């Protein structure tokens, strides 16, 4: 075994104090490429059409 896992619990007051001391803040500069990972398969479909148009015309 690598190490022992220690489990501890917070009371509701301790949890509220932790949240107040360490609030979750949204990032200021989020890259748009981070949000387009779902469209990864459709990003390059235009290349074949554009290449065919330049080679054979519209």
C-alpha positions as CSV (number, residue, x, y, z in Angstrom):
1,X,0.0,0.0,0.0
2,X,1.4,3.4,-0.9
3,X,-0.3,5.5,1.8
4,X,-3.2,5.6,4.1
5,X,-6.2,7.7,3.2
6,X,-7.4,9.9,6.1
7,X,-11.0,10.9,6.1
8,X,-12.1,14.0,8.0
9,X,-15.4,15.8,8.2
10,X,-16.3,19.5,8.5
11,X,-19.1,20.9,10.5
12,X,-21.5,23.3,8.6
13,X,-19.9,26.3,10.4
14,X,-16.4,25.2,9.3
15,X,-17.6,24.7,5.8
16,X,-19.2,28.1,5.6
17,X,-16.1,29.7,7.0
18,X,-13.9,27.9,4.4
19,X,-16.1,29.0,1.6
20,X,-16.1,32.6,2.8
21,X,-12.2,32.6,3.1
22,X,-11.7,30.8,-0.3
23,X,-14.5,31.9,-2.7
24,X,-14.8,30.5,-6.2
25,X,-14.0,33.2,-8.6
26,X,-14.5,32.9,-12.4
27,X,-11.5,33.3,-14.6
28,X,-11.0,36.6,-16.4
29,X,-9.3,35.4,-19.6
30,X,-10.9,32.2,-20.8
31,X,-9.7,31.1,-24.3
32,X,-12.4,30.3,-26.7
33,X,-10.6,27.2,-27.9
34,X,-11.2,25.6,-24.5
35,X,-15.0,25.7,-25.1
36,X,-14.8,24.2,-28.7
37,X,-13.5,20.7,-27.7
38,X,-17.0,19.3,-28.3
39,X,-16.8,20.4,-32.0
40,X,-13.4,18.8,-32.7
41,X,-14.7,16.5,-35.3
42,X,-16.4,19.2,-37.4
43,X,-13.6,21.7,-37.4
44,X,-11.8,20.3,-40.4
45,X,-14.7,19.2,-42.7
46,X,-14.4,22.5,-44.7
47,X,-10.8,21.7,-45.8
48,X,-11.9,19.0,-48.3
49,X,-14.6,21.2,-49.8
50,X,-12.3,24.2,-50.1
51,X,-9.6,22.1,-51.7
52,X,-12.0,20.6,-54.2
53,X,-13.4,24.1,-55.1
54,X,-9.9,25.5,-55.7
55,X,-8.9,22.5,-57.8
56,X,-12.0,22.0,-59.9
57,X,-13.9,25.3,-59.5
58,X,-17.3,25.8,-58.0
